[in-house]
Amino acid sequence: MKISNIQIKRTFFYIIIFLVFFTSSCKEKIDIKLKETYVRLVIDGGVTDETKRHTVKISETSNYFSGDAQPKVSGAVVTISDGVYVVTLTETSAGIYQTDSTYKGDIGKTYTLNIKYKNEEYISSSLLKQVSPVDSISFGNDPFDPQKSTVNLWALEPATMGDYYLWNYYINGTLMSDSIKKISFASDEMVNGNYMYGYPVYTIKEVLPGDSVTLEMRSITKEYYIFINALFSEVYGAGNPFSGPPSNVKGNVINVTNKEKDVMGFFIASAVSKKSKKFN
């Protein structure tokens, strides 16, 4: 069947009209109004069995699209109690509250953080559990990347079930595992009661011969293990088409004045064991 020139022109005209309508409709601006929510307190701090200044950081949340840094909380009254003695922390800078340099936690005690701020009271408690002593550390070659090395742990894991650990590493005294993405943490489910012969904890690249590498092992509670697992998944595991909507990860701090108001962050008590070795 032969198509006439008139039919072709008519079809072309309809196509032009459709494209003009379609492209103009795509230019419509959609202004989405997001609801603002109440300001939440953000807590980050803890106590260890080391004699040193122990720190609690307090800030507040801000609106997602504000672009502002989290406001630091000044003027709060912050105390830590072991059930017998209560110490008041000093605000050494905006939002930073510290004990004196002689303070240390004791294994087996439960430590309670208390914060009073703007006529509201916040409380969190954490048990300071024993940590396995680190006997030594060693270095190995990363089988997947010849440019990297592994930091390996030698230690006896206790026979009691339900132990949880977090590891940090330092190079020449500088903390390198300084974010949730870089820390290493685990439960004793797979190694309970066994000796860890060169258990690879970290894979590192930024180390040179002669550098001092320190591996720090901390005991943590089951609640903190669940918290950092959820936080890691929320920050680094979300974003694919099958992930759920983003949400705040619940910590262990509660607002006792108004229990309907969520608090973000965690207060953790830990025992610490560490070993250092020159890299070669």
KETI-640299 format. One record per residue (C-alpha): residue in three letters; x, y, z. Coordinates in Angstrom, 1 decimal. Example, Ala and Ser with C-alpha at 12.3 -4.5 7.8 and 13.67 -1.06 7.14 Angstrom:
# residues 2
  res       u       v       w
  ALA    12.3    -4.5     7.8
  SER    13.7    -1.1     7.1
//
This chain:
# residues 280
  res       u       v       w
  MET     0.0     0.0     0.0
  LYS     1.4     3.4    -1.0
  ILE     1.4     6.1     1.6
  SER     0.6     9.6     0.3
  ASN     2.6    12.7     1.1
  ILE    -0.4    14.2     2.9
  GLN    -0.5    11.2     5.3
  ILE     3.3    11.5     6.0
  LYS     3.0    15.2     6.7
  ARG    -0.1    14.7     8.9
  THR     1.8    12.0    10.9
  PHE     4.9    14.1    11.2
  PHE     2.7    17.0    12.5
  TYR     1.2    14.8    15.2
  ILE     4.6    13.7    16.3
  ILE     5.8    17.3    16.6
  ILE     2.7    18.2    18.7
  PHE     3.3    15.2    21.0
  LEU     7.0    16.0    21.6
  VAL     6.2    19.7    22.3
  PHE     3.5    18.7    24.8
  PHE     5.7    16.0    26.4
  THR     8.9    18.1    26.9
  SER     6.9    21.1    28.2
  SER     5.2    18.9    30.8
  CYS     8.5    17.6    32.0
  LYS     9.6    21.1    32.9
  GLU     7.0    21.5    35.6
  LYS     8.8    22.2    39.0
  ILE     7.8    20.0    41.9
  ASP     8.4    21.5    45.3
  ILE     8.4    18.8    47.9
  LYS     7.8    20.0    51.5
  LEU     9.6    17.8    54.1
  LYS     8.2    17.8    57.6
  GLU    10.5    19.1    60.3
  THR    10.8    17.0    63.4
  TYR    12.0    17.7    66.9
  VAL    15.6    18.1    67.8
  ARG    17.3    15.0    69.2
  LEU    20.2    14.7    71.5
  VAL    23.2    12.8    70.1
  ILE    25.5    11.0    72.7
  ASP    28.9     9.5    71.9
  GLY    31.1     8.3    74.8
  GLY    32.2     5.7    77.3
  VAL    34.4     4.4    80.0
  THR    37.3     2.0    79.9
  ASP    39.5     0.3    82.5
  GLU    42.3     2.6    81.5
  THR    43.5     5.4    83.7
  LYS    42.9     8.5    81.6
  ARG    40.4    11.2    80.7
  HIS    37.2     9.6    79.6
  THR    35.1    11.6    77.1
  VAL    31.4    12.0    76.4
  LYS    30.4    14.1    73.3
  ILE    27.0    15.7    73.2
  SER    25.4    17.4    70.2
  GLU    22.0    17.9    68.6
  THR    20.5    16.9    65.3
  SER    19.8    19.4    62.5
  ASN    17.5    19.3    59.5
  TYR    18.7    17.1    56.7
  PHE    18.9    19.8    54.0
  SER    20.2    22.6    56.3
  GLY    23.8    21.9    55.5
  ASP    24.8    23.0    59.0
  ALA    27.1    21.1    61.3
  GLN    25.6    19.4    64.3
  PRO    25.2    22.0    67.1
  LYS    27.4    21.3    70.1
  VAL    25.6    21.1    73.4
  SER    27.1    23.4    76.1
  GLY    25.9    23.8    79.6
  ALA    24.8    20.3    80.3
  VAL    25.4    18.6    83.7
  VAL    27.1    15.3    83.0
  THR    27.9    12.6    85.6
  ILE    29.1     9.0    85.6
  SER    28.3     6.6    88.5
  ASP    29.6     3.1    89.3
  GLY    26.8     2.5    91.8
  VAL    28.8     3.9    94.7
  TYR    30.8     6.9    93.5
  VAL    29.6     9.7    91.3
  VAL    31.9    11.9    89.2
  THR    31.0    15.1    87.5
  LEU    32.5    15.6    84.0
  THR    34.0    19.0    83.0
  GLU    33.1    20.6    79.8
  THR    36.6    21.1    78.3
  SER    35.3    22.6    75.0
  ALA    31.9    23.0    73.3
  GLY    30.0    19.7    73.6
  ILE    33.1    17.8    75.0
  TYR    32.7    16.5    78.6
  GLN    35.6    14.7    80.4
  THR    36.6    13.1    83.6
  ASP    39.9    14.0    85.2
  SER    43.0    12.1    84.1
  THR    43.1     9.7    87.2
  TYR    39.7     8.1    86.5
  LYS    39.4     4.5    85.5
  GLY    36.6     1.9    85.2
  ASP    36.6    -1.5    87.0
  ILE    35.8    -4.8    85.4
  GLY    32.4    -6.2    86.5
  LYS    30.9    -2.8    87.4
  THR    27.9    -1.2    85.7
  TYR    28.5     2.4    84.8
  THR    25.6     4.9    84.5
  LEU    25.7     8.1    82.5
  ASN    23.4    10.9    83.6
  ILE    22.8    14.1    81.6
  LYS    20.7    17.0    82.6
  TYR    20.0    19.5    79.9
  LYS    17.2    22.1    79.2
  ASN    15.0    20.7    82.1
  GLU    15.3    17.1    80.7
  GLU    17.2    14.1    82.1
  TYR    18.9    11.4    80.1
  ILE    20.3     8.1    81.4
  SER    22.3     5.2    80.0
  SER    24.0     2.2    81.6
  SER    26.7    -0.3    80.4
  LEU    28.4    -3.2    82.0
  LEU    32.2    -3.2    81.9
  LYS    33.1    -6.8    80.8
  GLN    36.5    -8.5    80.9
  VAL    38.5    -8.6    77.7
  SER    40.9   -11.4    76.6
  PRO    44.5   -10.4    76.9
  VAL    46.3    -9.9    73.6
  ASP    49.4   -12.1    73.7
  SER    51.0   -10.8    70.6
  ILE    50.3    -9.5    67.1
  SER    51.9   -10.4    63.7
  PHE    51.8    -9.3    60.1
  GLY    51.0   -11.3    57.0
  ASN    50.5   -10.8    53.3
  ASP    47.0   -10.1    52.0
  PRO    46.2   -12.9    49.6
  PHE    43.9   -10.7    47.5
  ASP    46.2    -7.6    47.3
  PRO    50.0    -7.8    47.4
  GLN    50.1    -4.1    48.2
  LYS    48.4    -4.7    51.6
  SER    49.3    -6.5    54.8
  THR    47.2    -8.1    57.5
  VAL    47.4    -7.5    61.2
  ASN    47.0   -10.8    63.0
  LEU    45.8   -11.5    66.6
  TRP    47.2   -14.1    69.0
  ALA    45.0   -14.5    72.0
  LEU    42.9   -17.0    74.0
  GLU    39.1   -16.6    73.7
  PRO    37.3   -17.5    77.0
  ALA    35.0   -20.6    77.0
  THR    32.0   -18.5    78.1
  MET    29.6   -17.8    75.3
  GLY    28.3   -14.4    74.6
  ASP    31.5   -12.3    74.3
  TYR    31.7    -9.4    71.9
  TYR    34.8    -7.5    70.7
  LEU    35.8    -4.4    68.9
  TRP    39.3    -3.7    67.5
  ASN    41.1    -0.5    66.7
  TYR    44.5    -0.1    65.2
  TYR    47.1     2.7    65.4
  ILE    50.1     3.6    63.3
  ASN    52.8     5.5    65.2
  GLY    50.3     6.4    67.9
  THR    47.6     7.8    65.5
  LEU    44.2     6.1    65.4
  MET    43.6     4.8    61.9
  SER    40.2     3.1    62.5
  ASP    38.5     6.4    63.2
  SER    35.1     5.8    61.6
  ILE    32.4     3.1    61.7
  LYS    33.5     1.9    58.2
  LYS    37.0     1.2    59.4
  ILE    36.5    -0.5    62.8
  SER    36.5    -4.3    63.1
  PHE    34.1    -6.0    65.5
  ALA    32.9    -9.6    66.1
  SER    31.1   -12.0    68.4
  ASP    32.8   -15.2    69.8
  GLU    30.3   -17.4    68.1
  MET    32.8   -19.0    65.7
  VAL    35.9   -19.0    68.0
  ASN    34.4   -19.5    71.5
  GLY    36.9   -21.1    73.9
  ASN    39.6   -21.5    71.2
  TYR    43.1   -20.0    70.9
  MET    43.3   -17.5    68.0
  TYR    46.5   -18.3    66.2
  GLY    47.2   -15.3    64.0
  TYR    43.5   -14.4    63.5
  PRO    43.5   -11.6    60.8
  VAL    41.8    -8.6    62.2
  TYR    42.8    -5.8    59.8
  THR    44.1    -5.4    56.3
  ILE    46.2    -2.3    56.0
  LYS    48.1    -0.4    53.3
  GLU    49.3     2.9    54.8
  VAL    52.2     1.3    56.8
  LEU    56.0     1.6    56.1
  PRO    58.9    -0.5    57.4
  GLY    59.8     0.7    60.9
  ASP    56.4     2.0    61.7
  SER    54.9     1.0    65.1
  VAL    51.5    -0.7    64.7
  THR    49.3    -1.1    67.7
  LEU    46.3    -3.5    67.8
  GLU    43.7    -2.6    70.5
  MET    41.1    -5.1    71.6
  ARG    38.0    -4.0    73.5
  SER    35.2    -5.9    75.2
  ILE    31.8    -4.6    74.2
  THR    28.2    -5.5    75.2
  LYS    25.8    -7.4    73.0
  GLU    23.7    -4.3    72.8
  TYR    26.6    -2.3    71.4
  TYR    27.4    -5.1    69.0
  ILE    23.9    -5.0    67.6
  PHE    24.0    -1.2    67.5
  ILE    27.2    -0.9    65.4
  ASN    25.9    -3.7    63.1
  ALA    22.7    -1.8    62.5
  LEU    24.6     1.5    62.1
  PHE    27.0    -0.1    59.6
  SER    24.1    -1.5    57.6
  GLU    22.2     1.7    57.6
  VAL    25.1     3.9    56.6
  TYR    27.0     1.6    54.1
  GLY    24.5    -1.2    53.3
  ALA    21.5     0.9    52.2
  GLY    20.8     2.5    48.9
  ASN    20.1    -0.5    46.6
  PRO    16.6    -1.0    45.1
  PHE    15.7    -3.7    47.6
  SER    16.7    -1.8    50.8
  GLY    14.1    -0.4    53.2
  PRO    13.6     3.3    53.9
  PRO    16.3     4.9    56.0
  SER    15.8     5.1    59.7
  ASN    17.6     6.2    62.9
  VAL    19.5     3.5    64.7
  LYS    18.3     3.2    68.3
  GLY    21.1     3.4    71.0
  ASN    21.0     2.8    74.7
  VAL    20.3     6.3    76.0
  ILE    16.8     7.2    77.1
  ASN    15.1    10.5    77.9
  VAL    13.6     9.8    81.3
  THR    11.7    13.1    81.4
  ASN     9.9    12.5    78.0
  LYS    10.2     8.8    76.9
  GLU     8.5     9.6    73.6
  LYS    11.5    11.6    72.5
  ASP    14.2     9.5    70.9
  VAL    17.9     9.9    71.7
  MET    20.6     9.0    69.3
  GLY    24.1     7.5    70.1
  PHE    25.5     5.1    72.6
  PHE    27.3     5.0    76.0
  ILE    29.7     2.0    76.3
  ALA    31.9     0.6    79.0
  SER    34.9    -1.5    77.8
  ALA    38.0    -3.3    79.0
  VAL    41.1    -2.7    76.8
  SER    44.1    -4.9    75.9
  LYS    46.7    -3.9    73.3
  LYS    50.0    -4.9    71.8
  SER    52.4    -3.0    69.6
  LYS    55.0    -4.2    67.1
  LYS    57.4    -2.7    64.5
  PHE    56.4    -3.3    61.0
  ASN    59.1    -4.8    58.8
//
